[in-house]
Amino acid sequence: YAKAGTPAKDQLLQLMLPMERRVQLRACLVRRVDRRHYAYSVETLHAEDEQTLRQYLFEQHSEHRQQPEAIA
């Protein structure tokens, strides 16, 4: 958070996912972490949004596990 002043206590957000999928979220300010960072509690607004988000996270996890690890 780079702007002067206090961040919003409650925010309605849209998370844009691949293949034109959208998830509506509500973010509620929990606490200030440091001078420019804040912690929010985030929840989906609709049951179908929660399922869409879970499916996306599962897909990302599955793709990550299938990729060979980089050799250092």
Stockholm file with secondary structure:
# STOCKHOLM 1.0

chainA/1-72         YAKAGTPAKDQLLQLMLPMERRVQLRACLVRRVDRRHYAYSVETLHAEDEQTLRQYLFEQHSEHRQQPEAIA
#=GR chainA/1-72 SS CCSSSCCCSEEEEEEEETTTEEEEEEEEEEEEEETTEEEEEEEESSHHHHHHHHHHHHHHHHHHHHSCCCCC
#=GC SS_cons        CCSSSCCCSEEEEEEEETTTEEEEEEEEEEEEEETTEEEEEEEESSHHHHHHHHHHHHHHHHHHHHSCCCCC
//
